[in-house]
């Protein structure tokens, strides 16, 4: 993948990820085929910040019932990106 916007799909904003922002850690939903090096380059290119560390997690979708039928939520991959001290990503501010 060459385009940074194809790698970072969307920011993940939850109560837990909001509290992690105080430690300079930001969470994104990323393309399942993206590796840590591609994720690091995409974040640095899009937000002009210095990335110290990238951790990835493959999240399996839950099985859900809708009456008699059974369905499954989609699997996805998330990346927790640790930035250098003093760096900020502005899209998360004001959340």
Rosetta constraint file for C-alpha pairs under 8 A:
AtomPair CA 1 CA 6 HARMONIC 7.24 0.50
AtomPair CA 1 CA 7 HARMONIC 7.25 0.50
AtomPair CA 1 CA 34 HARMONIC 7.75 0.50
AtomPair CA 2 CA 6 HARMONIC 7.86 0.50
AtomPair CA 3 CA 7 HARMONIC 6.93 0.50
AtomPair CA 3 CA 42 HARMONIC 7.86 0.50
AtomPair CA 4 CA 8 HARMONIC 6.42 0.50
AtomPair CA 4 CA 41 HARMONIC 7.70 0.50
AtomPair CA 4 CA 42 HARMONIC 4.52 0.50
AtomPair CA 4 CA 43 HARMONIC 7.56 0.50
AtomPair CA 4 CA 45 HARMONIC 7.31 0.50
AtomPair CA 4 CA 46 HARMONIC 7.00 0.50
AtomPair CA 5 CA 9 HARMONIC 6.65 0.50
AtomPair CA 5 CA 42 HARMONIC 7.48 0.50
AtomPair CA 6 CA 31 HARMONIC 7.08 0.50
AtomPair CA 7 CA 30 HARMONIC 5.51 0.50
AtomPair CA 7 CA 31 HARMONIC 5.15 0.50
AtomPair CA 7 CA 34 HARMONIC 6.29 0.50
AtomPair CA 7 CA 38 HARMONIC 7.48 0.50
AtomPair CA 7 CA 39 HARMONIC 6.63 0.50
AtomPair CA 7 CA 42 HARMONIC 6.90 0.50
AtomPair CA 8 CA 28 HARMONIC 6.59 0.50
AtomPair CA 8 CA 29 HARMONIC 6.39 0.50
AtomPair CA 8 CA 30 HARMONIC 4.66 0.50
AtomPair CA 8 CA 31 HARMONIC 6.63 0.50
AtomPair CA 8 CA 39 HARMONIC 7.24 0.50
AtomPair CA 8 CA 42 HARMONIC 7.11 0.50
AtomPair CA 8 CA 43 HARMONIC 7.76 0.50
AtomPair CA 9 CA 28 HARMONIC 7.24 0.50
AtomPair CA 9 CA 29 HARMONIC 5.56 0.50
AtomPair CA 9 CA 30 HARMONIC 5.17 0.50
AtomPair CA 9 CA 31 HARMONIC 6.61 0.50
AtomPair CA 10 CA 28 HARMONIC 5.77 0.50
AtomPair CA 10 CA 29 HARMONIC 5.37 0.50
AtomPair CA 10 CA 30 HARMONIC 7.17 0.50
AtomPair CA 11 CA 27 HARMONIC 6.13 0.50
AtomPair CA 11 CA 28 HARMONIC 4.26 0.50
AtomPair CA 11 CA 29 HARMONIC 6.04 0.50
AtomPair CA 12 CA 17 HARMONIC 7.18 0.50
AtomPair CA 12 CA 27 HARMONIC 5.50 0.50
AtomPair CA 12 CA 28 HARMONIC 5.11 0.50
AtomPair CA 12 CA 29 HARMONIC 6.22 0.50
AtomPair CA 13 CA 17 HARMONIC 5.97 0.50
AtomPair CA 13 CA 18 HARMONIC 6.39 0.50
AtomPair CA 13 CA 27 HARMONIC 7.60 0.50
AtomPair CA 14 CA 18 HARMONIC 6.01 0.50
AtomPair CA 15 CA 19 HARMONIC 6.44 0.50
AtomPair CA 16 CA 20 HARMONIC 6.39 0.50
AtomPair CA 17 CA 21 HARMONIC 6.52 0.50
AtomPair CA 17 CA 25 HARMONIC 7.90 0.50
AtomPair CA 17 CA 26 HARMONIC 6.85 0.50
AtomPair CA 17 CA 27 HARMONIC 6.41 0.50
AtomPair CA 18 CA 22 HARMONIC 7.76 0.50
AtomPair CA 18 CA 95 HARMONIC 7.81 0.50
AtomPair CA 19 CA 23 HARMONIC 7.97 0.50
AtomPair CA 20 CA 24 HARMONIC 6.90 0.50
AtomPair CA 20 CA 25 HARMONIC 5.47 0.50
AtomPair CA 20 CA 26 HARMONIC 6.98 0.50
AtomPair CA 21 CA 25 HARMONIC 4.94 0.50
AtomPair CA 21 CA 26 HARMONIC 5.84 0.50
AtomPair CA 23 CA 82 HARMONIC 7.96 0.50
AtomPair CA 24 CA 82 HARMONIC 5.71 0.50
AtomPair CA 24 CA 83 HARMONIC 5.45 0.50
AtomPair CA 24 CA 84 HARMONIC 7.28 0.50
AtomPair CA 24 CA 85 HARMONIC 6.86 0.50
AtomPair CA 24 CA 86 HARMONIC 7.99 0.50
AtomPair CA 24 CA 87 HARMONIC 7.39 0.50
AtomPair CA 24 CA 88 HARMONIC 7.40 0.50
AtomPair CA 25 CA 80 HARMONIC 6.38 0.50
AtomPair CA 25 CA 81 HARMONIC 5.42 0.50
AtomPair CA 25 CA 82 HARMONIC 4.40 0.50
AtomPair CA 25 CA 83 HARMONIC 6.33 0.50
AtomPair CA 26 CA 80 HARMONIC 5.67 0.50
AtomPair CA 26 CA 81 HARMONIC 5.21 0.50
AtomPair CA 26 CA 82 HARMONIC 6.55 0.50
AtomPair CA 26 CA 83 HARMONIC 7.94 0.50
AtomPair CA 27 CA 78 HARMONIC 6.86 0.50
AtomPair CA 27 CA 79 HARMONIC 5.63 0.50
AtomPair CA 27 CA 80 HARMONIC 4.49 0.50
AtomPair CA 27 CA 81 HARMONIC 6.19 0.50
AtomPair CA 28 CA 78 HARMONIC 5.58 0.50
AtomPair CA 28 CA 79 HARMONIC 5.33 0.50
AtomPair CA 28 CA 80 HARMONIC 6.65 0.50
AtomPair CA 28 CA 81 HARMONIC 7.97 0.50
AtomPair CA 29 CA 76 HARMONIC 7.16 0.50
AtomPair CA 29 CA 77 HARMONIC 5.92 0.50
AtomPair CA 29 CA 78 HARMONIC 4.40 0.50
AtomPair CA 29 CA 79 HARMONIC 6.39 0.50
AtomPair CA 30 CA 34 HARMONIC 6.97 0.50
AtomPair CA 30 CA 39 HARMONIC 7.80 0.50
AtomPair CA 30 CA 76 HARMONIC 7.60 0.50
AtomPair CA 30 CA 77 HARMONIC 5.64 0.50
AtomPair CA 30 CA 78 HARMONIC 5.55 0.50
AtomPair CA 30 CA 79 HARMONIC 6.57 0.50
AtomPair CA 31 CA 76 HARMONIC 7.65 0.50
AtomPair CA 31 CA 77 HARMONIC 6.58 0.50
AtomPair CA 32 CA 58 HARMONIC 7.82 0.50
AtomPair CA 32 CA 76 HARMONIC 6.34 0.50
AtomPair CA 32 CA 77 HARMONIC 5.31 0.50
AtomPair CA 34 CA 38 HARMONIC 6.15 0.50
AtomPair CA 34 CA 39 HARMONIC 6.62 0.50
AtomPair CA 35 CA 39 HARMONIC 6.27 0.50
AtomPair CA 36 CA 40 HARMONIC 6.09 0.50
AtomPair CA 36 CA 54 HARMONIC 6.06 0.50
AtomPair CA 36 CA 55 HARMONIC 7.32 0.50
AtomPair CA 36 CA 56 HARMONIC 7.26 0.50
AtomPair CA 37 CA 41 HARMONIC 6.30 0.50
AtomPair CA 38 CA 42 HARMONIC 6.08 0.50
AtomPair CA 39 CA 43 HARMONIC 6.24 0.50
AtomPair CA 39 CA 54 HARMONIC 7.64 0.50
AtomPair CA 39 CA 79 HARMONIC 7.80 0.50
AtomPair CA 40 CA 44 HARMONIC 6.22 0.50
AtomPair CA 40 CA 51 HARMONIC 6.41 0.50
AtomPair CA 40 CA 53 HARMONIC 7.95 0.50
AtomPair CA 40 CA 54 HARMONIC 6.76 0.50
AtomPair CA 40 CA 81 HARMONIC 7.80 0.50
AtomPair CA 41 CA 45 HARMONIC 5.97 0.50
AtomPair CA 42 CA 46 HARMONIC 6.05 0.50
AtomPair CA 43 CA 47 HARMONIC 5.83 0.50
AtomPair CA 43 CA 48 HARMONIC 7.46 0.50
AtomPair CA 43 CA 49 HARMONIC 7.32 0.50
AtomPair CA 43 CA 51 HARMONIC 7.60 0.50
AtomPair CA 44 CA 48 HARMONIC 5.01 0.50
AtomPair CA 44 CA 49 HARMONIC 5.10 0.50
AtomPair CA 44 CA 50 HARMONIC 6.10 0.50
AtomPair CA 44 CA 51 HARMONIC 6.64 0.50
AtomPair CA 45 CA 49 HARMONIC 7.80 0.50
AtomPair CA 47 CA 89 HARMONIC 6.45 0.50
AtomPair CA 49 CA 83 HARMONIC 7.20 0.50
AtomPair CA 49 CA 84 HARMONIC 7.86 0.50
AtomPair CA 49 CA 87 HARMONIC 6.25 0.50
AtomPair CA 49 CA 88 HARMONIC 7.36 0.50
AtomPair CA 49 CA 89 HARMONIC 7.68 0.50
AtomPair CA 50 CA 83 HARMONIC 5.89 0.50
AtomPair CA 50 CA 84 HARMONIC 5.69 0.50
AtomPair CA 50 CA 87 HARMONIC 7.20 0.50
AtomPair CA 51 CA 81 HARMONIC 6.90 0.50
AtomPair CA 51 CA 82 HARMONIC 6.01 0.50
AtomPair CA 51 CA 83 HARMONIC 4.52 0.50
AtomPair CA 51 CA 84 HARMONIC 6.04 0.50
AtomPair CA 52 CA 81 HARMONIC 7.71 0.50
AtomPair CA 52 CA 82 HARMONIC 5.58 0.50
AtomPair CA 52 CA 83 HARMONIC 5.36 0.50
AtomPair CA 52 CA 84 HARMONIC 5.80 0.50
AtomPair CA 53 CA 81 HARMONIC 5.94 0.50
AtomPair CA 53 CA 82 HARMONIC 5.06 0.50
AtomPair CA 53 CA 83 HARMONIC 7.14 0.50
AtomPair CA 54 CA 79 HARMONIC 6.62 0.50
AtomPair CA 54 CA 80 HARMONIC 5.80 0.50
AtomPair CA 54 CA 81 HARMONIC 4.67 0.50
AtomPair CA 54 CA 82 HARMONIC 6.34 0.50
AtomPair CA 55 CA 79 HARMONIC 5.61 0.50
AtomPair CA 55 CA 80 HARMONIC 5.10 0.50
AtomPair CA 55 CA 81 HARMONIC 6.51 0.50
AtomPair CA 56 CA 77 HARMONIC 7.05 0.50
AtomPair CA 56 CA 78 HARMONIC 5.73 0.50
AtomPair CA 56 CA 79 HARMONIC 4.37 0.50
AtomPair CA 56 CA 80 HARMONIC 6.25 0.50
AtomPair CA 57 CA 77 HARMONIC 5.73 0.50
AtomPair CA 57 CA 78 HARMONIC 5.37 0.50
AtomPair CA 57 CA 79 HARMONIC 6.41 0.50
AtomPair CA 58 CA 75 HARMONIC 7.54 0.50
AtomPair CA 58 CA 76 HARMONIC 6.08 0.50
AtomPair CA 58 CA 77 HARMONIC 4.44 0.50
AtomPair CA 58 CA 78 HARMONIC 6.51 0.50
AtomPair CA 59 CA 75 HARMONIC 5.79 0.50
AtomPair CA 59 CA 76 HARMONIC 5.37 0.50
AtomPair CA 59 CA 77 HARMONIC 5.78 0.50
AtomPair CA 59 CA 78 HARMONIC 7.37 0.50
AtomPair CA 60 CA 74 HARMONIC 7.30 0.50
AtomPair CA 60 CA 75 HARMONIC 4.57 0.50
AtomPair CA 60 CA 76 HARMONIC 6.67 0.50
AtomPair CA 61 CA 72 HARMONIC 6.27 0.50
AtomPair CA 61 CA 73 HARMONIC 4.53 0.50
AtomPair CA 61 CA 74 HARMONIC 4.94 0.50
AtomPair CA 61 CA 75 HARMONIC 4.53 0.50
AtomPair CA 61 CA 76 HARMONIC 7.41 0.50
AtomPair CA 62 CA 72 HARMONIC 5.79 0.50
AtomPair CA 62 CA 73 HARMONIC 5.42 0.50
AtomPair CA 62 CA 74 HARMONIC 7.84 0.50
AtomPair CA 63 CA 70 HARMONIC 7.13 0.50
AtomPair CA 63 CA 71 HARMONIC 5.86 0.50
AtomPair CA 63 CA 72 HARMONIC 4.35 0.50
AtomPair CA 63 CA 73 HARMONIC 6.39 0.50
AtomPair CA 64 CA 70 HARMONIC 5.90 0.50
AtomPair CA 64 CA 71 HARMONIC 5.24 0.50
AtomPair CA 64 CA 72 HARMONIC 5.67 0.50
AtomPair CA 64 CA 73 HARMONIC 7.30 0.50
AtomPair CA 65 CA 69 HARMONIC 5.96 0.50
AtomPair CA 65 CA 70 HARMONIC 4.43 0.50
AtomPair CA 65 CA 71 HARMONIC 5.99 0.50
AtomPair CA 66 CA 70 HARMONIC 6.03 0.50
AtomPair CA 66 CA 71 HARMONIC 7.25 0.50
AtomPair CA 83 CA 87 HARMONIC 6.14 0.50
AtomPair CA 83 CA 88 HARMONIC 7.69 0.50
AtomPair CA 89 CA 93 HARMONIC 7.32 0.50
